[in-house]
Amino acid sequence: MELYRLTITPLSVFFALVFLVVFAFLFWRYIWFFRNPPRTPPSGENIVSPADGTVVYAKVVEPHEEVVSVKQGVPISVRDILKEDVSLRKAVIGVFMSPFDVHYNRSPVTGEIRFIRHHPPAGENVHMGPMHLRTILGRLPHYKNSMHIVQNERTVTKIDGIFAGKRLPFYVVQIAGLNVRGIESYFRPGDRVEKGTVFGMIRIGSQVDLIFPWDEEMVMRVRPGQRVRAGETILVE
């Protein structure tokens, strides 16, 4: 009796590899991408990261002072990111979320949601390839050639919170990627949100900026290139 022999051909190897690639993509796209691991916010008075990812800038700027210059002659101010005029000195912290990071966003402080504003792209959404590549390679500045910071679709959520006994506005800016499938908000204006609570998400690659008035008593605890976790990593205390 002749036993059946499995013949491995280049064609069978090709189809096996195609199957594995398709399976891996579908698993990432429809299962892994939507994971939402539990997080434990740190106790005490502090401001936590609203997103998982890599810090691409963390600085304090004066009114109308540029936050970054992504290209020669293309400075970006707080107004460009928020899409509204702001006054006073501001802290600006940007977190880039790669397609492999958790995409649920969490509140940086406990407070009340004052408004949620959606802004369409200035023209068309552009890809985040330059920032993604520079974060992978560890090349500073991570924001070089990243026009998505000012051009892409975004949702701005304003949260009135209290820090050091003072009521302060915190702006969380969810910036969409090129192939965005939606920026979601799970709360409404007037709702109270606790520090570390999931308040929304962005589908596919994206960036989240946190902007708030800077006080001399505050201490910045993160730097560009550092990895952070939403709801757990302390940005400022």
Residue pairs with C-beta under 8 A, 6 or more apart in sequence:
28 99
28 100
33 99
33 103
33 203
33 204
35 102
36 102
36 104
36 198
37 102
39 106
39 196
39 229
39 230
39 231
39 232
40 196
40 231
40 232
41 48
41 194
41 195
41 196
41 231
41 232
42 48
42 232
42 234
44 237
45 163
45 164
45 237
46 234
46 235
46 236
46 237
47 108
47 109
47 163
47 170
47 210
47 212
47 234
47 235
47 236
47 237
48 106
48 108
48 109
48 195
48 196
48 230
48 231
48 232
48 233
48 234
48 235
49 93
49 95
49 106
49 108
49 210
49 222
49 228
49 229
49 230
49 231
49 232
49 233
49 234
49 235
50 95
50 105
50 106
50 107
50 108
50 172
50 208
50 210
50 230
51 95
51 97
51 101
51 105
51 106
51 208
51 228
51 230
52 95
52 97
52 101
52 102
52 103
52 228
52 229
52 230
53 95
53 96
53 97
53 98
53 101
53 207
53 208
53 227
53 228
54 95
54 96
54 98
54 135
54 142
54 225
54 226
54 227
54 228
55 93
55 94
55 95
55 222
55 223
55 224
55 225
55 226
55 227
55 228
56 94
56 95
56 96
56 131
56 135
56 141
56 142
56 143
56 146
56 207
56 224
57 67
57 68
57 92
57 93
57 94
57 141
57 142
57 143
57 224
58 91
58 92
58 93
58 94
58 220
58 222
58 223
58 224
58 235
59 67
59 91
59 92
60 89
60 90
60 91
60 92
60 214
60 220
61 67
61 77
61 78
61 89
61 90
61 92
62 89
63 78
63 86
63 87
63 88
63 89
63 90
64 77
64 79
65 77
66 75
66 76
66 77
67 76
67 77
67 78
67 80
67 81
67 92
68 75
68 76
68 141
68 143
68 149
69 75
69 76
70 76
70 143
70 144
70 145
70 146
70 147
70 149
70 150
71 144
71 145
71 147
74 147
76 149
76 150
78 86
78 90
78 92
78 211
79 85
79 86
80 149
80 150
81 92
81 149
81 150
81 154
81 173
81 209
81 211
82 156
82 171
82 173
82 211
83 117
83 119
83 154
83 156
84 156
86 211
88 213
88 214
89 213
89 214
90 211
90 212
90 213
90 214
91 210
91 211
91 212
91 213
91 214
91 218
91 220
91 236
92 209
92 210
92 211
93 209
93 210
93 211
93 222
93 235
94 143
94 149
94 207
94 208
94 209
94 210
95 207
95 208
95 209
95 210
95 228
96 128
96 131
96 132
96 135
96 142
96 207
97 103
97 202
97 205
97 206
97 207
97 208
98 132
98 135
98 136
98 205
99 204
99 205
102 230
103 201
103 202
103 203
103 204
103 206
104 198
104 200
104 201
104 230
105 172
105 174
105 198
105 199
105 200
105 201
105 202
105 208
105 230
106 196
106 197
106 198
106 199
106 230
106 231
107 159
107 172
107 193
107 194
107 195
107 196
107 197
107 199
107 231
108 159
108 161
108 170
108 172
108 195
108 210
108 235
109 159
109 161
109 162
109 163
109 170
109 195
110 161
110 162
110 192
110 193
110 194
110 195
111 159
111 160
111 161
111 162
111 170
111 192
111 193
112 159
112 160
112 190
112 191
112 192
112 193
113 157
113 158
113 159
113 160
113 187
113 188
113 189
113 190
113 191
113 192
113 193
113 199
114 158
114 159
114 160
114 169
114 189
115 156
115 157
115 158
115 189
116 155
116 156
116 157
116 158
116 185
116 187
116 188
116 189
117 155
117 156
117 157
117 158
118 153
118 154
118 155
118 183
119 153
119 154
119 155
119 156
120 153
121 151
121 152
121 153
121 176
122 150
122 151
123 151
124 151
125 148
125 151
125 152
125 153
125 176
125 177
125 178
125 180
126 147
126 148
126 151
126 152
126 178
127 148
127 177
127 178
128 146
128 148
128 177
128 178
128 205
128 206
128 207
130 144
130 145
130 146
131 142
131 143
131 146
131 148
131 207
132 205
133 139
134 140
134 141
134 142
134 144
135 142
135 225
138 225
140 224
140 225
141 224
142 224
142 225
143 149
148 175
148 177
148 178
148 207
149 175
149 207
149 209
152 175
152 176
152 177
152 178
152 180
153 175
153 176
153 180
153 183
154 173
154 174
154 175
154 176
154 183
155 173
155 174
155 183
155 185
155 200
156 171
156 172
156 173
156 174
157 171
157 172
157 174
157 185
157 199
157 200
158 169
158 170
158 171
159 169
159 170
159 171
159 172
159 193
160 167
160 168
160 169
160 170
161 167
161 168
161 169
161 170
162 168
163 215
163 218
164 215
164 217
164 218
166 215
168 212
168 213
168 215
169 212
169 213
170 210
170 211
170 212
171 209
171 210
171 211
171 212
172 199
172 208
172 209
172 210
173 208
173 209
173 210
173 211
174 183
174 200
174 202
174 206
174 208
175 202
175 206
175 207
175 208
175 209
176 183
176 202
176 206
177 202
177 204
177 205
177 206
177 207
178 205
179 204
179 205
180 202
180 203
180 204
180 206
181 203
181 204
182 202
182 203
183 200
183 201
183 202
183 203
184 200
184 201
184 202
184 203
185 199
185 200
186 198
186 199
186 200
187 193
187 199
187 200
193 199
195 231
196 230
196 231
196 232
197 231
198 231
202 208
210 235
218 236
218 237
219 236
219 237
220 235
220 236
221 234
221 235
221 236
221 237
222 228
222 233
222 235
228 235
